[in-house]
Amino acid sequence: MENIALQTTGLKGETEPAQVRRVQLLWGGILAATAASISAAQAVDVRNRDRTPREITINHSDGRSETIKVGAGQIIANICTDCVVLTGTTSIEAKGDATVKIERGEVSIDGKR
């Protein structure tokens, strides 16, 4: 007597175990892509539109503070999820998927990505 499960075919002549593996791989890919897009979508970027490097201070919502240099024309992705970005003369509160721009040495919100 032959194994009936191996003779059962679905799409394009695949056996059930092959279909199950295909569905598992598909769901795994969908979940990985969704997780990546959710984590990347909720982070603040900084874009230096000036022709000179600028130094900014980032005050994170958890109390940490760091100073970083942003090169001329450089974009730094995912600097924080909720923070205050400061230059020598201006500061801006940023959260979520905002982009902070630096122009003429001042910071402001550029908009959503």
C-alpha positions as CSV (number, residue, x, y, z in Angstrom):
1,M,0.0,0.0,0.0
2,E,1.4,3.4,-0.9
3,N,1.5,6.5,1.3
4,I,-1.5,8.6,0.4
5,A,-0.1,11.8,1.8
6,L,2.8,11.7,-0.6
7,Q,0.4,11.3,-3.5
8,T,-1.7,14.3,-2.5
9,T,-0.7,17.2,-4.7
10,G,-1.6,20.8,-4.6
11,L,-0.4,23.7,-6.7
12,K,2.0,22.8,-9.5
13,G,2.3,19.2,-8.4
14,E,3.9,19.9,-5.0
15,T,3.3,17.5,-2.1
16,E,1.8,18.7,1.2
17,P,5.1,19.0,3.0
18,A,6.5,21.2,0.2
19,Q,3.4,23.4,0.4
20,V,3.7,23.8,4.2
21,R,7.3,24.8,3.9
22,R,6.5,27.3,1.2
23,V,3.7,28.9,3.3
24,Q,6.0,28.9,6.4
25,L,8.7,30.7,4.4
26,L,6.2,33.2,3.0
27,W,4.9,34.1,6.5
28,G,8.4,34.3,7.8
29,G,9.3,36.8,5.1
30,I,6.2,38.8,5.7
31,L,6.8,39.0,9.5
32,A,10.5,40.0,9.0
33,A,9.6,42.7,6.6
34,T,6.9,44.1,8.8
35,A,9.2,44.1,11.9
36,A,11.9,45.9,9.9
37,S,9.5,48.6,8.6
38,I,8.0,49.2,12.0
39,S,11.3,49.7,13.8
40,A,12.8,51.9,11.1
41,A,9.6,54.0,10.7
42,Q,9.8,55.3,14.3
43,A,13.2,56.8,14.4
44,V,14.4,60.4,13.9
45,D,16.9,61.2,11.1
46,V,19.2,64.2,10.9
47,R,20.1,65.9,7.6
48,N,22.8,68.5,7.3
49,R,21.9,70.7,4.4
50,D,24.9,73.1,5.1
51,R,28.1,73.0,3.2
52,T,30.1,72.8,6.4
53,P,30.1,70.1,9.1
54,R,28.0,70.9,12.2
55,E,28.1,69.7,15.7
56,I,24.8,68.9,17.4
57,T,23.8,67.7,20.9
58,I,21.1,65.1,21.3
59,N,19.2,64.9,24.6
60,H,17.5,61.6,24.7
61,S,14.2,61.1,26.5
62,D,15.8,58.7,29.0
63,G,18.2,61.5,30.2
64,R,21.3,60.5,28.1
65,S,23.0,63.2,26.1
66,E,25.5,62.9,23.3
67,T,27.3,65.3,21.0
68,I,27.9,64.3,17.4
69,K,29.4,65.8,14.3
70,V,27.3,65.8,11.1
71,G,29.3,66.2,8.0
72,A,28.4,68.6,5.2
73,G,25.4,67.1,3.3
74,Q,25.4,64.0,5.5
75,I,22.3,62.2,6.7
76,I,22.3,60.2,9.9
77,A,19.5,57.8,10.3
78,N,17.8,56.6,13.5
79,I,19.5,58.9,16.0
80,C,16.6,58.6,18.5
81,T,12.9,57.9,18.9
82,D,12.1,60.9,21.1
83,C,14.7,63.5,21.8
84,V,15.7,67.2,21.7
85,V,18.3,68.2,19.0
86,L,20.4,71.3,19.8
87,T,22.9,73.4,17.9
88,G,24.6,76.5,19.2
89,T,21.6,78.8,18.7
90,T,18.5,76.6,18.3
91,S,16.8,73.4,19.6
92,I,14.0,71.3,18.4
93,E,12.0,68.4,19.9
94,A,11.7,65.5,17.5
95,K,10.0,62.1,17.8
96,G,8.6,59.4,15.6
97,D,9.5,59.4,12.0
98,A,10.5,63.1,11.8
99,T,13.6,64.4,9.9
100,V,15.6,67.2,11.6
101,K,17.3,69.4,9.1
102,I,20.3,71.7,9.7
103,E,20.4,74.8,7.6
104,R,22.5,77.9,8.3
105,G,23.6,76.3,11.5
106,E,20.0,76.0,12.9
107,V,17.8,73.0,13.4
108,S,14.2,72.6,12.4
109,I,11.8,69.8,11.5
110,D,12.1,69.0,7.8
111,G,9.0,66.8,7.7
112,K,7.9,63.2,7.6
113,R,9.8,60.5,5.7
